[in-house]
Amino acid sequence: MTLIDFLILAIVAAICGSLGQGIVGFSRGGCLVAMALGFIGAVLGYWLKNTLGLPEPLMLQIAGSDFPIVWSIIGSALFVAVITLLTGRRR
């Protein structure tokens, strides 16, 4: 994986994490937090997909690696929801 491939993957993860935060309606940080949520959401969503035996409607292939777009958004939304329930909202 080249540096360009990694940057594209990081941008896609940041977009997926931002969408997950937007679905829940809660944000704890900026772009780096959204990127981390996108990667964590991809892992969580992919695990959930495999556990339940569900199909992947949209896979993005970057440098020979598949990135689950829809499950990344769902996973990051679930992860942000759990974080929100555990920590509460800031005022």
Summary of the structure (lengths in Angstrom):
residues: 91
radius of gyration: 13.2
end to end distance: 41.8
largest distance: 43.5
contacts: 281
relative contact order: 0.22
helix: 69%
strand: 9%
